[in-house]
């Protein structure tokens, strides 16, 4: 099973719809036009459009398989303890950071979405407001103080 939040499920469903309804038909059209340009062995547009279609079809398959195994985890956090779905504010190295604890498939460190299986996410699970957690990261040990749980 792949744990996802309701938000993560919606994002996957929307991406699948966009791929199937928009991107795949455009890629097929592009491939058909390229096929009509002549000698396929020297037609870079044909090769490029064929590759693009394959990437789209692979992504469609990947999302469909993920959705088959998806377990939507209800947001049961109670604002007292960090759990899947929690929005938290921590203090680390003198600055405040906001994180959203999500399932592994939804993780995106660039947008502060931390997986429950990431070193930081795993260490914060089950902790409460005011707790100080020491986490071993590649740069060394870092302390995180939980300021707020939403």
Order of alpha helices (4+ residues) and beta strands (2+ residues): beta-alpha-alpha-alpha-beta-beta-beta-beta-alpha-beta-beta
